[in-house]
Amino acid sequence: MAFLGETPGILFGMRLAVTLCYLATLWGTCLAARALFGRRAGLWSAALLALVPVFFFKSIEYRADDLWAALWVLAIAVLVGGAWTLRRSMAAGLVLGAALSASLKTVLLLGTLALAALLTLGLAPGPRGPLLRRAAPRLAALAAGFAVLPLFLTLYFAVQDSLGPFLYGTVLHNVLPGLGSWSDAHSRALFFPPGVLLVVAFVRWIVGLPHLAPGVRARLTLVSLTSLLYLLALHTLWPLFTTQDFLPFYPLLSVAAVGLALEGWRRLLRSAAAPRVPRWAASGVALMVATAALLIGLMLIWEPPSRNGTLAETRLLKEVIRLTGPADPILDLKGETVFRLRPIYYVMETITGARLRRGDLPERIREQAIATRTCVAVADIARFPERTRHFLEDNYLPIGRLRVAGRLLPPAADPGRPISFDVTIPSRYAIVTEHGAASGSLDGEPYTGPRLLAAGRHAFAPSSGMGRLALVWAQAIERGFSPFPPADGAS
């Protein structure tokens, strides 16, 4: 990002950067499927996963979930890639620890993985004593590897005297009793136990192919249970979930579905006693190609190539760069103006909104905007608290996709009679008409151009016949913006 600099196209550059996470997820999917079903299944699992519309479009959005999903899938690939050795346990723990360092959502994944492992052990035939005796040192190695990166990050922030903000930002802010499905009004958690029984029965049925080796069957059971239990837990136990929360689900689903489909296809051909079929048909290529064509069609319907879904973000950043400099703070919702500092610490998302409504957080956005002399805000203010919305509507004027400090002035009752108005944020202001600069006197002195105004009451006596008047942050006027936009909303 530093290399690309302040450009409205930063979104494209950063989405290209996170494509590496997308490719890493595909690689992990290929490794896991190859370990269970062979090279052909590995390649097809990755190829079809790459074309799943929801997975593709969410994987190329710039968000922490991209790295989180890639690390999770790579950890599963390590776990199912061969015999359960101490070295493999340590390696898997390291990658799982990295996934936790990328997102707290890993807690839910770890819970479903642990439950899946216990259920896999319960479904395994034969004596379990030898396996349990070998499990203790391997679990210890996994735990040791898992602790490395989270412990390093915790110590780093402790050394920087920032342990409190680190823990608050990663854990404490997000743990909110009564949030979403955790509220008393929801009972989705009651569906989890019966859901587990249904998942176990389904997985036991789908992995019952008689020609699967015992080791492969156990690892496939683990992968299938983990993916389906995660999906179940996400819908019943997790308080809030979004589309990107499904990113770790699709790779494991692809591994199991593609592998079982190819195995089932070959089994069907062998049992059909049909005439000899071409090798390409026996290998399931036709089935995979048809599935790929269907997914491509769905992708084109989901996001037609002619649609520019980044137009709004690009136009916003064009206005940010044109209107402001590096020293100008902007009041935005979640850092969507990218290049500018914010006058507030909290982002306006679901959990922050809930905490503000409960009174857990003080609502001091107005005071912080004034204290930092923030003269620019985003035009979209729907997710701000009501008090902040009133403040922005009363003290800022919309200019395109942004708002700037200022206000429309009421018309003068008589020519030359002063118009009183209040300034909330001290700064340089200009008084303009629909056709350019206004003329008259400001606070008893001739108005000749932008002037530094202190907070408080001021008065402007306009010359006659000037039409609508507006007080506007001077920098906006000097950079070509107007509080009187055309009907289409352009600045």
C-alpha positions as CSV (number, residue, x, y, z in Angstrom):
1,M,0.0,0.0,0.0
2,A,2.9,2.4,0.8
3,F,4.3,1.6,-2.6
4,L,1.1,2.3,-4.4
5,G,0.5,5.6,-2.5
6,E,-2.6,7.7,-2.3
7,T,-4.6,6.5,-5.4
8,P,-8.3,6.0,-5.9
9,G,-7.4,2.6,-7.3
10,I,-5.9,1.4,-4.0
11,L,-8.8,-1.1,-3.7
12,F,-7.7,-2.9,-6.8
13,G,-4.1,-3.0,-5.7
14,M,-4.9,-4.4,-2.3
15,R,-7.4,-7.0,-3.7
16,L,-4.6,-8.2,-5.9
17,A,-2.4,-8.5,-2.8
18,V,-4.9,-10.7,-1.0
19,T,-5.2,-12.9,-4.0
20,L,-2.1,-14.6,-2.5
21,C,-4.3,-15.7,0.4
22,Y,-6.9,-17.0,-2.1
23,L,-4.2,-19.0,-3.9
24,A,-2.9,-20.3,-0.6
25,T,-6.4,-21.6,0.2
26,L,-6.7,-23.3,-3.1
27,W,-3.3,-24.9,-2.5
28,G,-4.3,-26.1,0.9
29,T,-7.5,-27.6,-0.5
30,C,-5.5,-29.4,-3.2
31,L,-3.1,-30.8,-0.6
32,A,-5.9,-32.1,1.6
33,A,-7.8,-33.7,-1.2
34,R,-4.7,-35.3,-2.7
35,A,-3.8,-36.8,0.6
36,L,-7.2,-38.4,0.8
37,F,-8.2,-39.3,-2.8
38,G,-5.1,-38.8,-5.0
39,R,-3.6,-36.2,-7.3
40,R,-6.6,-35.9,-9.7
41,A,-9.1,-35.3,-6.8
42,G,-6.7,-32.7,-5.4
43,L,-6.5,-30.7,-8.6
44,W,-10.3,-30.9,-9.2
45,S,-11.1,-29.9,-5.6
46,A,-9.0,-26.7,-6.0
47,A,-10.3,-26.0,-9.5
48,L,-14.0,-26.2,-8.5
49,L,-13.5,-24.4,-5.2
50,A,-11.9,-21.5,-7.2
51,L,-15.2,-21.2,-9.2
52,V,-17.7,-21.2,-6.3
53,P,-19.2,-17.7,-6.6
54,V,-19.5,-16.9,-2.9
55,F,-16.1,-18.2,-2.1
56,F,-14.4,-16.4,-5.0
57,F,-16.0,-13.0,-4.5
58,K,-15.5,-13.0,-0.8
59,S,-11.9,-14.3,-1.1
60,I,-10.8,-11.3,-3.2
61,E,-12.2,-8.7,-0.9
62,Y,-9.6,-7.0,1.3
63,R,-10.3,-8.4,4.8
64,A,-8.6,-10.4,7.5
65,D,-10.9,-13.3,6.8
66,D,-8.8,-14.1,3.6
67,L,-5.7,-14.8,5.6
68,W,-7.7,-16.6,8.4
69,A,-9.3,-19.0,5.9
70,A,-6.0,-19.7,4.1
71,L,-4.2,-20.6,7.4
72,W,-7.1,-22.7,8.6
73,V,-7.2,-24.8,5.4
74,L,-3.4,-25.2,5.4
75,A,-3.6,-26.4,9.0
76,I,-6.2,-29.1,8.0
77,A,-4.0,-30.1,5.1
78,V,-1.1,-30.6,7.4
79,L,-3.3,-32.7,9.8
80,V,-4.7,-35.0,7.2
81,G,-1.5,-35.1,5.0
82,G,-0.1,-38.3,6.5
83,A,0.5,-40.3,9.7
84,W,-0.1,-38.5,13.0
85,T,3.5,-37.9,14.1
86,L,4.9,-35.5,16.7
87,R,6.4,-33.4,13.9
88,R,3.1,-33.2,12.1
89,S,1.3,-32.2,15.3
90,M,3.8,-29.4,15.9
91,A,3.5,-28.1,12.4
92,A,-0.3,-28.1,12.5
93,G,-0.3,-26.3,15.9
94,L,1.9,-23.6,14.5
95,V,-0.5,-22.9,11.6
96,L,-3.5,-23.1,13.8
97,G,-1.8,-20.5,16.1
98,A,-1.3,-18.3,13.1
99,A,-5.0,-18.6,12.2
100,L,-5.9,-17.5,15.8
101,S,-3.5,-14.6,15.4
102,A,-5.4,-13.6,12.2
103,S,-8.9,-13.8,13.7
104,L,-10.7,-14.6,16.9
105,K,-13.2,-16.6,14.8
106,T,-10.6,-19.4,15.0
107,V,-12.0,-20.2,18.4
108,L,-15.2,-21.6,16.8
109,L,-13.2,-23.5,14.3
110,L,-11.0,-25.1,17.0
111,G,-14.1,-26.1,19.0
112,T,-15.6,-27.8,16.0
113,L,-12.3,-29.5,15.1
114,A,-12.0,-30.8,18.7
115,L,-15.6,-32.1,18.6
116,A,-15.0,-33.7,15.2
117,A,-11.9,-35.4,16.4
118,L,-13.7,-36.9,19.4
119,L,-16.6,-38.1,17.2
120,T,-14.1,-39.5,14.6
121,L,-12.5,-41.5,17.4
122,G,-15.9,-42.7,18.6
123,L,-16.8,-43.9,15.0
124,A,-13.5,-45.7,14.5
125,P,-13.7,-49.5,14.6
126,G,-11.4,-51.6,16.7
127,P,-9.6,-50.9,20.1
128,R,-8.9,-47.3,21.0
129,G,-6.4,-47.9,23.7
130,P,-3.2,-47.7,21.6
131,L,-4.5,-44.5,19.8
132,L,-5.3,-42.9,23.2
133,R,-1.8,-43.7,24.5
134,R,-0.2,-42.1,21.5
135,A,-2.4,-39.1,21.6
136,A,-1.0,-37.4,24.8
137,P,2.5,-36.5,23.4
138,R,1.0,-35.5,20.0
139,L,-1.6,-33.3,21.6
140,A,1.1,-31.7,23.7
141,A,3.2,-31.0,20.6
142,L,0.2,-29.5,18.9
143,A,-0.5,-27.3,21.9
144,A,3.1,-26.2,22.0
145,G,3.1,-25.2,18.4
146,F,-0.3,-23.5,18.7
147,A,1.0,-21.3,21.5
148,V,4.0,-19.9,19.7
149,L,2.6,-17.0,17.6
150,P,-0.2,-15.9,19.9
151,L,2.3,-15.8,22.8
152,F,4.8,-13.9,20.7
153,L,2.2,-11.3,19.8
154,T,1.0,-11.0,23.4
155,L,4.6,-10.4,24.6
156,Y,5.2,-7.9,21.8
157,F,2.3,-5.8,22.8
158,A,3.2,-6.1,26.5
159,V,6.7,-4.8,25.8
160,Q,5.1,-1.9,23.9
161,D,3.0,-1.2,27.0
162,S,-0.1,-1.8,24.9
163,L,-1.4,-5.1,26.4
164,G,-4.6,-3.5,27.5
165,P,-5.6,-2.2,24.1
166,F,-4.4,-5.4,22.5
167,L,-6.7,-7.6,24.6
168,Y,-9.6,-5.2,24.4
169,G,-9.4,-5.0,20.6
170,T,-9.1,-8.7,20.0
171,V,-11.2,-10.2,22.8
172,L,-13.0,-8.0,25.3
173,H,-14.8,-5.7,22.8
174,N,-16.2,-8.7,20.9
175,V,-17.5,-10.7,23.9
176,L,-20.8,-9.1,24.6
177,P,-23.5,-11.1,26.5
178,G,-26.9,-11.0,24.8
179,L,-25.5,-10.1,21.4
180,G,-27.3,-11.6,18.4
181,S,-28.2,-15.2,18.9
182,W,-26.9,-15.0,22.5
183,S,-29.9,-12.9,23.5
184,D,-32.8,-14.4,25.5
185,A,-35.1,-13.9,22.5
186,H,-33.2,-16.5,20.5
187,S,-33.1,-20.2,21.1
188,R,-31.0,-21.4,18.1
189,A,-28.5,-23.0,20.4
190,L,-31.1,-25.6,21.3
191,F,-30.8,-27.0,17.7
192,F,-27.1,-27.7,18.1
193,P,-27.3,-31.1,19.9
194,P,-29.8,-32.7,17.6
195,G,-28.0,-31.1,14.6
196,V,-24.8,-32.9,15.8
197,L,-26.6,-36.2,15.7
198,L,-27.9,-35.6,12.2
199,V,-24.4,-34.6,11.0
200,V,-22.8,-37.7,12.5
201,A,-25.4,-40.0,10.9
202,F,-24.9,-38.3,7.5
203,V,-21.1,-38.4,7.6
204,R,-21.2,-42.0,8.7
205,W,-23.3,-42.8,5.7
206,I,-21.3,-40.8,3.1
207,V,-17.9,-42.2,4.2
208,G,-19.1,-45.8,4.2
209,L,-17.5,-46.7,0.8
210,P,-16.1,-50.2,1.4
211,H,-12.9,-49.7,-0.7
212,L,-11.6,-46.8,1.4
213,A,-8.6,-47.6,3.5
214,P,-9.2,-47.3,7.3
215,G,-6.7,-44.4,7.6
216,V,-8.3,-42.5,4.7
217,R,-11.8,-43.1,6.1
218,A,-10.8,-41.7,9.5
219,R,-9.2,-38.6,8.0
220,L,-12.2,-38.1,5.6
221,T,-14.5,-38.4,8.6
222,L,-12.5,-35.7,10.4
223,V,-12.7,-33.3,7.4
224,S,-16.4,-33.9,6.8
225,L,-17.4,-33.6,10.4
226,T,-15.3,-30.5,10.9
227,S,-16.9,-28.7,7.9
228,L,-20.5,-29.6,8.7
229,L,-20.2,-29.0,12.4
230,Y,-18.6,-25.6,11.8
231,L,-21.6,-24.7,9.5
232,L,-24.0,-26.0,12.2
233,A,-22.2,-24.1,15.0
234,L,-22.1,-20.9,12.9
235,H,-25.9,-20.9,12.5
236,T,-26.7,-22.0,16.1
237,L,-24.0,-20.9,18.5
238,W,-22.2,-17.9,16.9
239,P,-23.8,-14.6,17.8
240,L,-23.3,-12.9,14.5
241,F,-22.3,-14.3,11.2
242,T,-21.7,-12.8,7.8
243,T,-21.0,-14.2,4.3
244,Q,-17.3,-14.2,4.8
245,D,-17.6,-16.4,7.8
246,F,-18.3,-19.3,5.4
247,L,-14.8,-19.0,3.8
248,P,-13.3,-21.9,5.8
249,F,-16.3,-24.1,5.1
250,Y,-16.2,-24.2,1.3
251,P,-12.6,-25.7,1.0
252,L,-13.4,-28.6,3.3
253,L,-16.7,-29.2,1.6
254,S,-14.9,-29.2,-1.8
255,V,-12.4,-31.8,-0.5
256,A,-15.1,-34.2,0.7
257,A,-17.6,-33.6,-2.1
258,V,-15.2,-33.8,-5.1
259,G,-13.3,-36.8,-3.6
260,L,-16.5,-38.7,-2.8
261,A,-18.0,-37.8,-6.2
262,L,-15.0,-39.2,-8.1
263,E,-14.9,-42.3,-5.9
264,G,-18.6,-42.8,-6.3
265,W,-18.4,-42.3,-10.1
266,R,-15.7,-45.0,-10.5
267,R,-17.6,-47.3,-8.2
268,L,-20.8,-46.9,-10.3
269,L,-19.0,-47.7,-13.5
270,R,-17.4,-50.8,-12.0
271,S,-20.7,-52.1,-10.7
272,A,-22.7,-51.3,-13.8
273,A,-21.2,-54.1,-15.9
274,A,-21.3,-51.7,-18.8
275,P,-19.2,-51.9,-22.0
276,R,-15.7,-50.5,-21.7
277,V,-15.9,-46.7,-21.5
278,P,-13.2,-44.2,-22.5
279,R,-10.6,-43.4,-19.9
280,W,-11.7,-39.8,-19.7
281,A,-15.2,-40.8,-18.9
282,A,-14.1,-43.3,-16.3
283,S,-12.0,-40.8,-14.6
284,G,-15.0,-38.5,-14.0
285,V,-13.7,-35.6,-16.2
286,A,-17.1,-35.1,-17.8
287,L,-18.7,-34.8,-14.4
288,M,-16.1,-32.3,-13.2
289,V,-16.2,-30.2,-16.4
290,A,-20.0,-30.0,-16.2
291,T,-19.8,-28.8,-12.6
292,A,-17.2,-26.2,-13.5
293,A,-19.4,-24.9,-16.3
294,L,-22.4,-24.6,-14.0
295,L,-20.3,-22.7,-11.4
296,I,-19.0,-20.3,-14.1
297,G,-22.5,-19.7,-15.2
298,L,-23.6,-18.9,-11.6
299,M,-20.6,-16.6,-11.2
300,L,-21.5,-14.6,-14.3
301,I,-25.1,-14.3,-13.0
302,W,-23.9,-13.3,-9.6
303,E,-21.5,-10.6,-10.8
304,P,-21.9,-9.7,-14.5
305,P,-18.6,-8.5,-16.0
306,S,-20.3,-5.3,-17.1
307,R,-21.1,-4.3,-13.5
308,N,-18.6,-2.1,-11.7
309,G,-19.2,-2.9,-8.1
310,T,-16.3,-0.7,-6.9
311,L,-17.6,2.5,-8.4
312,A,-18.9,4.0,-5.2
313,E,-15.6,3.3,-3.3
314,T,-13.4,4.6,-6.1
315,R,-15.4,7.9,-6.3
316,L,-15.3,8.3,-2.6
317,L,-11.5,8.0,-2.6
318,K,-11.2,10.4,-5.5
319,E,-13.1,13.0,-3.5
320,V,-11.0,12.3,-0.3
321,I,-7.8,12.8,-2.2
322,R,-9.0,15.9,-4.0
323,L,-10.6,17.5,-1.0
324,T,-8.2,16.8,1.9
325,G,-4.5,16.6,2.7
326,P,-2.7,14.1,5.0
327,A,-3.2,16.4,8.0
328,D,-7.0,16.6,7.6
329,P,-9.0,14.1,9.7
330,I,-12.2,12.6,8.4
331,L,-15.1,11.2,10.4
332,D,-16.0,8.0,8.7
333,L,-17.7,4.8,9.8
334,K,-15.0,2.1,9.5
335,G,-11.9,3.7,8.0
336,E,-13.4,3.6,4.5
337,T,-11.7,6.8,3.6
338,V,-8.4,4.8,3.9
339,F,-5.8,7.5,3.7
340,R,-6.9,9.9,6.5
341,L,-6.8,9.7,10.3
342,R,-10.1,9.4,12.2
343,P,-11.1,11.6,15.1
344,I,-12.6,8.6,16.9
345,Y,-11.2,5.2,18.0
346,Y,-14.3,2.9,17.5
347,V,-15.6,1.7,14.2
348,M,-19.3,1.9,13.7
349,E,-20.1,-1.8,13.4
350,T,-22.7,-4.1,15.0
351,I,-20.9,-4.6,18.3
352,T,-19.9,-1.0,18.8
353,G,-23.5,0.0,18.0
354,A,-24.8,-2.4,20.7
355,R,-22.3,-1.2,23.3
356,L,-23.2,2.5,22.5
357,R,-27.0,1.7,22.9
358,R,-26.3,-0.1,26.2
359,G,-24.2,2.8,27.5
360,D,-21.0,0.6,27.8
361,L,-19.2,3.2,25.7
362,P,-19.5,6.9,26.0
363,E,-21.0,8.6,23.0
364,R,-18.6,11.5,22.5
365,I,-18.2,11.6,18.8
366,R,-19.4,15.2,18.6
367,E,-16.9,16.3,21.3
368,Q,-14.0,14.5,19.6
369,A,-14.9,15.9,16.2
370,I,-14.9,19.4,17.6
371,A,-11.7,18.8,19.7
372,T,-9.8,17.6,16.6
373,R,-11.3,20.3,14.3
374,T,-12.6,17.6,12.0
375,C,-14.1,19.5,9.1
376,V,-14.9,16.5,6.8
377,A,-17.2,13.5,7.3
378,V,-18.6,10.9,5.1
379,A,-22.1,11.5,3.6
380,D,-23.4,8.1,4.7
381,I,-24.2,8.6,8.4
382,A,-26.9,5.9,8.9
383,R,-24.8,3.8,11.3
384,F,-23.8,6.6,13.5
385,P,-25.7,7.1,16.8
386,E,-28.7,9.4,16.6
387,R,-27.0,12.2,18.6
388,T,-24.0,12.1,16.1
389,R,-26.4,12.1,13.1
390,H,-28.1,15.3,14.3
391,F,-24.7,16.9,14.9
392,L,-23.6,16.1,11.3
393,E,-26.8,17.2,9.8
394,D,-26.8,20.5,11.6
395,N,-23.1,21.4,11.2
396,Y,-22.0,19.8,7.9
397,L,-23.0,20.2,4.3
398,P,-23.1,17.3,1.8
399,I,-20.8,17.7,-1.2
400,G,-20.9,14.5,-3.2
401,R,-19.9,11.5,-1.1
402,L,-18.5,13.6,1.7
403,R,-19.7,16.3,4.1
404,V,-17.8,19.4,5.0
405,A,-18.2,21.8,8.0
406,G,-20.7,24.5,7.2
407,R,-24.4,25.3,7.0
408,L,-26.9,26.9,4.6
409,L,-27.7,30.5,5.7
410,P,-31.3,31.6,6.0
411,P,-32.3,34.4,3.6
412,A,-32.1,37.9,4.9
413,A,-35.4,39.5,5.8
414,D,-34.2,42.8,4.3
415,P,-31.2,43.6,2.0
416,G,-28.2,44.5,4.2
417,R,-29.7,43.1,7.3
418,P,-27.3,40.7,9.1
419,I,-27.9,37.0,9.1
420,S,-26.9,35.3,12.4
421,F,-25.4,31.8,12.4
422,D,-23.3,29.6,14.7
423,V,-19.9,28.0,14.1
424,T,-19.3,24.8,16.0
425,I,-15.9,23.8,14.6
426,P,-13.4,26.7,14.5
427,S,-11.7,26.8,11.1
428,R,-11.3,28.9,7.9
429,Y,-14.7,29.4,6.2
430,A,-16.0,30.9,3.0
431,I,-19.4,32.4,2.4
432,V,-20.6,31.6,-1.1
433,T,-23.7,31.8,-3.4
434,E,-24.8,29.4,-6.1
435,H,-22.8,31.5,-8.6
436,G,-19.6,32.2,-6.6
437,A,-18.2,34.2,-3.7
438,A,-20.6,36.3,-1.7
439,S,-20.2,40.0,-0.9
440,G,-21.2,41.9,2.1
441,S,-19.9,42.3,5.7
442,L,-18.9,39.6,8.2
443,D,-19.0,40.4,11.8
444,G,-19.0,44.1,11.0
445,E,-16.1,44.0,8.6
446,P,-16.1,43.9,4.8
447,Y,-16.1,40.3,3.5
448,T,-13.3,39.8,1.0
449,G,-12.6,36.1,1.2
450,P,-12.3,33.1,3.5
451,R,-11.7,33.9,7.1
452,L,-10.8,32.1,10.3
453,L,-13.9,31.9,12.5
454,A,-13.9,31.0,16.1
455,A,-16.6,28.8,17.6
456,G,-19.7,30.8,18.5
457,R,-22.2,33.3,17.0
458,H,-21.4,35.3,13.9
459,A,-23.3,37.6,11.6
460,F,-23.1,38.2,7.8
461,A,-24.8,41.1,6.1
462,P,-25.1,40.3,2.4
463,S,-25.4,42.6,-0.5
464,S,-28.8,42.5,-2.3
465,G,-29.9,40.0,-4.8
466,M,-27.5,37.1,-4.2
467,G,-29.9,34.2,-3.8
468,R,-29.0,31.3,-1.6
469,L,-26.0,31.6,0.7
470,A,-23.9,29.0,2.5
471,L,-21.1,29.0,5.0
472,V,-18.6,26.3,3.9
473,W,-15.2,25.1,5.0
474,A,-12.9,27.2,2.9
475,Q,-10.7,24.4,1.6
476,A,-13.6,22.7,-0.1
477,I,-14.4,25.9,-2.0
478,E,-10.7,26.4,-2.9
479,R,-10.6,22.9,-4.3
480,G,-13.6,23.2,-6.5
481,F,-16.4,21.8,-4.4
482,S,-19.8,23.4,-4.0
483,P,-22.6,23.1,-1.5
484,F,-25.1,23.6,-4.3
485,P,-24.6,20.5,-6.4
486,P,-26.5,19.7,-9.6
487,A,-29.5,17.4,-9.3
488,D,-27.5,14.2,-9.8
489,G,-25.5,14.9,-6.6
490,A,-22.1,15.5,-8.3
491,S,-19.8,18.1,-6.7
